[in-house]
């Protein structure tokens, strides 16, 4: 089956939104769209991108196809491997860093894992990497376990090596210098002749000056990814907005509504899915070193849960969790390296989530998980995890509102395995319905973010269906052109 044939059997990006209509968005293939309402009469052309991500818990290759007329993305294939299964570094290999769980990494072992994941995903998707694939973006969520920017550099290089070893052409991993260097099928959709890529991703600028937090790029990508996923809904998830990513570690941003480019005025960091994983390790049913909540989670696991008891348990869990504005006298919070002084100079407030001091009380979480499991069973333990996430969201937002950094009219977006599974979305909606204009839940926000970043780097916007800009506003292309001519 060719790529095009495969696309007709693909899935929409999962997006849940709206307080009254909380349902999965479904599609039955392509439907015709009339001209107007943001759609073009051009023939449908799809931008095919692959997101390659090495995270603390999972390593993924996610292939998406984005309609360049509508900005609606389709999931073509997702290949997921457990990062704990990466082979141990050999004796002659340098260990440049570790995951938050202490899994050692070498450039060679990372490259091998990436190569295998990419090739498997392309094969399952029936994608020809030279004919069909337009771009590959690499990202990582393991920076929380690192100590220096040099280690991060080693990892980025290892990710690139893995893609090259898989046969990905270098030209598909770097931005085009001109329209003529793009594949012919997508040249008409590039605005490189009008505007250059100036660092803004979906109309949001990164914080100014020196990098202030190691997960800055994660926050940038998940915010962009939720904006892209929102195209499957009626929600206009543009600026101002708030994004929270519940991967193993916490990421996300608070964005204002300036035009043409908004500013990042808040950054979330610290621990997230690690908290859920620690509670599950208390059951003794998963590996003590690499076990995760997703190892035991099933669709039916919550059917016999005692939700009242789960809520009580979650309050006990939160006695171990520290959520606050990051103090000025630390260089790491929730294991994430940071520079609070640089953040303050850039006008960005850092809000962190920790367990003890830099994860020092994770063993206590495991013990508490064991206590809850023995007393209440696996169903109530998973319900406890759901409420634990809800309370994390509540506390993060309380700090943000107290710091006065969430602008009126903001929309909340949540992504990540530890934020959208189980009954977390329903419970979170109840908690935030009076605080936000709307709320949206999107799967694989980081992967979607890499897809839209690839388009931003090649100035491939959709003026009739803009992803960037202000809620309710038009495309910002004209304003960008004026700004860049100054």
N, C-alpha and C positions, 0 to 999 in steps of 0.2 A: 504493500500500500504506500502511495506517495504521501508527502507531507499534506497536500491539500485534501486528499481523501481522508487522512487521519484527523484533520481539523474538524470535519463534520461530526465526528464522534466524540469530540473533546468536551470538556466541562467549562462552565463559567467560573471565574474567580469567585470563591465563596465570600459573600458579603451579607451581613445581617444588619438591619438598621430599622429606624422608626419605632417609636414607642408603641404605636398601635398595631403595627404590622411586623411583628418579630418572626420572620420566616426565612428559610434559606431561599436565595434567588435561584430559580431554575431556568433552564433553557432547553428547547427541543430542536436545536440546530439554528440556522440563520433565518431571520424574518426580514422581509423587505421594509425599508424605512423611506418615508416620504421626504422630500426636500424641505428643509426648515427644521427648527428645533435643534440646530447644531449639527445636522447631517449634510453630507455633500453628495452631489450627483456623480462624483468620480467612481470608477470601478473599485471594488474593495481590494485593498492591498494590505498585506499583513507583515508586520515587522517581527521577526522571529529572534528571540533572545534567550540565552541560557544564563541562569544565575547559579554560580558555584559558590557554596558557602561551607566553611568549616566552623562548626559551633562547638560549644562545650559538651553538648549531649549528642547532637546529630550532625552529620555531614550530608549535604544535599546537592543535587543538580536539578533545578526546576526549569522546564522549558515552557515559555509562554509565547502566544501569538497575539499581537495587538493590532486591531483594525485602525489603520492610520486616518480613516475618515471620522470615526466615532470615539476613539480612545478607549474602546472596550476591549479588555484582554481575556483570552481564553487559556485555560491550563491544558497544555498538550501532554506533559508527562512530569511526574515527580519521582525521582529516585532518592531514597533516604537510607543512609547507613548510620550505624552507631559509632560515634567518634572513639568510644572506648575500645573498639575493635581494630583501631589503627595498629599496625605492627610495631613492636618495640624497636627503638633505634638500635642499630648494630654497633659493635664496639668501635668501629672507625668513624662513626657519625657523631656530629656535634649536636647535643641537646640544647636548643636555643630557647626553649620555653615549655610551659606546661599549661594544661587546661585548668579550669577552676577546681576540677576534681583530682588534679595531680597527675594526669596522663602525660608522660613526656613526649615531646615532639622534636623530630629532626626534619631538615628540609627534604631529605630523601623519603622518609616515611610519609610525610604529608603529601608529597608529589605523587607517590604511588596510590594513595587513597583517592586523591582527586582524579587521577587518570582513570582508575577503575570506575569511579562513580559517573564521570562524564561519558565514557564510552558506553556504559550500561544504559544510561538515560537516553542517549542519542539512538541507540539500537532499538530500545523499546518504543521510542517516538517515531521511528522510521524517518529520521531527519538526516539528510545529507549535509555534513558540516561545511562543505565547500559551496554547495548550490543553494541550500535552503536557509542555513543559519546566518543571521546578520551580525550578531554581536554576542560577546561573552563578557560578563562582569564578575569579578571575584570579590568576595567579602568575607569577613570573619566576625565571630562573636566571642572569641576566646581571649580578647585583650585584657579581661579582668584578671586573668591568671598570670599576666606578664609583669615584668619589672621595669623595662626600658623601651624606648621607641625603637631601639636597634632590634630588639626581639620581634617587634611588630613588623619591621622591615623584612626580617628573615621569613616570616610567615607569608607575607604578601608575595615575596619572590617564590616561595615554595608553591603557592597556589598557581602562580603564573606558569611555573615549570611543569606542574601537573597537567595544565591545559595544553601546553605546547607538546608535551609527551603524548597526549591523546591525539594529536594531529591538528589542533585548532590553529589556523593561520594567525600570525602575529597581527595582521591588519584587522582582524575581527576582535581585537582586544585593546585597540587604541582609537581615539577619536579621529575622524577624517579631517584632513587639512583643507579640503575643498569639496564642493558638490561633485565634481568629476571623479573623485576617488571613491565615491559611494557606489554600491551596486545600482545598475541602471533602473531597476524596478522601483526604487525608493527615492531617486534623485528629485523628483517633482515634489516630494514631501519635505525636503530639507530646506531650511531657511538660512543656511550658512552664508548665502550672498547678502542677507539682510542684517543678521545679528551673529555675533560670535558667542561661544560658550565662555562666560565670564565667572564661573564658579557657583552661580545660583542654580539650585536644583528645584524645579517646579516653583519658581518665584520666591524661594527662601534663601537668603544669604547665610553662609556659615558664620559663626562668631568671628569677630575681627581679632587680629593679632596672633600670638602664640597659642598653639593648641592647649586647651584648658582641661580636657578630659579624654581618656583613652577611647571611650565609646562614642565619640562625637559623630563619626561617620555612620554608625549604626542608627543613631537618632535621626540623622539626615535621610537615610534610606527608608526607614520604616514610615516616616512622615510622608515621604513621596509615594511609597507603596500603598498606603491607606488612601491617598488621594486618587490613585489609579483604580484601586478596587472599588471605590465609591461610585465609579461610573456605572456599576451594575445596579445602582440604587437610585432613588429619587433625592438622596441627600447631596447637597452641594458642599462637599467637604473641602472647602478652600479656606484661605486665610480670613479671619483668625481661627486657629485650631490648636488642639492638644492631642498628642499621640503618646501612647504607652505600649511598649513592647515587652511582653512577658515570655522571653526566652529563658534559658538557664539564668542569664543575667538580665538586669533591667536596663531598658533604654527608652528613649522618647524625647519629645520636645514640646515646648510651649512657644507658639508663634503669634506675632502680632499681625495687624492688618495694613501695614504700610505698603505703598505701591511705588514703582513697579515691583520692588523686592521687599519682602517682609524680613524681620529680624528674629533670630532665635533668642528669646528672652528667658527661657528656662530649659534645663536639661535634667532628665531623670537618669539615675545610675544606681548600681549596686546589685543586690541579689533578688531573684524572682523565682524561676522554676526550680532553682536549687533548693528552695524552701520546701516545695512540694516533694521533690525527690528525697530529701532528708527524712521527711515524715514517713514516706513509703518504705524507706530502708529499715525502719523500725519493725516492719512486719516480718522480716527475715525471709521474705519470699523473692527478693531480688538480690543481685550481687551487692555486697557491702561497699565495694569501691566504685562500681560503674552503674549500679541500678538506678532506674528512673521511674517516675510515676507512669509514663506511657507504657512501661513493660507490663503493667497490671490493669491498665484502664480498659474497660469495655463499655459498650453502649448501655448495657443493662445493669452495670455495677451499682447504680444509685437507687434502684427500685426499692430496696428494703432499708434505705437510710433513715435514721432518726435525725431529722433536720434541726429540731430544737436542741438536741444534745450536741449536734455538730456545731451549732452556733456558739454554745457554751465552750466547747473544745477550742474553737478558733480564737476566742478571747484569751485562753491559756497560751496558745501558740504566740499570740501577739505580745505577751509579756516578755518574750525573748527577742522581739523584732524592734529595731531602732529605725524610725523614719523621721527625718528632719532636714532642715537646710544644712548643707555641709559646712562645718566650721572652717575658719580660715587657717587653722594651725595644723592641718593634716595634709599628707600627700597621697593618701589612699583612703577610700571609703567603700565599704562593701566589697573589698578587694580590688576596686577599680582605681588605677593610677589617675591622679588629677592635680591641677594647679589652681586652687581657689582664688589666688591673687589675679592670675591671668583671666579667669572667668569673670571676676568682678570688674576688671578693666574693660572687658568686652561687653559688659552689660548683661551677662548671663547668670542667672541664679541656679546653683546646683542643688538638687534635691535628691537625697540618697536613701537607700533601704539596706540595712545591715542586720546581721544576727550576731549579737555580741559586738566585738570589735574586729572587723575584717574577717567575718565568718567564724570567730572563735567559739561560738556557742552552737554550731551545727551538731556536734555530738549530743547536746541537750535536746535538740529537735528530734534526733533519731530516737532517743530514749522516750520522748513524749509520744512519738508516733507508735512506738511499741506499746506504751501504756494505753493509748486510745484503741489500738487494734485489739488488744487482749480484752478490753472492757466492752467495746462497742461493735467490733467487727469491721470488715473491710469496707462495707457500704458506707457506714457512718464516717470512717476515716476519709474516704474520698469526698464525702459531703463536707467534712471539716476543711479539707483542702480548698473546696469551692468558696466557703465562707472566709477562709484565710486570705484568698486573693481579693475578695470583695473588700475586706477591711484594709488591705494594702492600698487598693485604689482609693478608698475613702480617705485614708490618712495622707497619701500623696497629694490629693486634691485639697485637703484642708490646709496643708502647709503652703501650697501654691496660692490659694485664695488669701491666706493670711499675709503672704508676701506681696499680694496685689499684682500678680503678674499674669493672670488669666483675664483677657479682655472680654467685655460684654459681647454676646453673640457667638462666642466660640463653640465649636463642635468637637466632641470627644471621639477619638478613634482608638481602638484597642486591637492588638494583634499578638501573636505568639502562643505557643502550645499551652502555657500555664495561665492564659487569660481568656481563651475562647472555648475551652472544652467543658464538658459536664453542664451544670446549670449556672455556671459563672455569668454568662451574658444576661440571663433573666434577672439574676440577683443584682448584678451591677446596674442594670437599667433602673431598677427600683431605687437604688441608692443615689443615682445622679440625675434623675428625671427633672428635679427642680433646680438643678445647677447649670444645665447646658441646653442649648437650643435643640440639639439632637445628639445621638450617639450611634456609632457604627462599629461593627466587628468584622475584621477582614483576616482571612487566613494567609499565611506566608507573606506578610507585609514587607519583610526584608528582601525577599526574592522579587516581588513586584517593584520595590524601590530600585533595585539594580536594573530592572528592565527600563524603567522610566529615566534613570540616570543615563543609560546608554543613548536614549533618544535626546536627552538634553545636551549631551556632549556633541551630538551631531546636529543640533538645532532642528530637531524633527518634532515641531509642535503641531497641534491641531487647532488652528484659530477658531473654527466653527464649533468646536467642542473643547474649550480650554480646560486644562487641569490646573494651571497656575493662575495667580491673580486672587482677587477678593471675591467673597461670596456674593453671588448675584451680579458680578461685574463682567465686563467683556474681556477678551484676550488682551494681554499686556504687550503684544508685539510692537505696536506703535510707540508706546512709552519706552520700551527697551531700545528701540532704534534711536530715539531722541537722546536717551541717556548715553548711548555709546558713541554718538557723534560729537559729544561735548569735548 
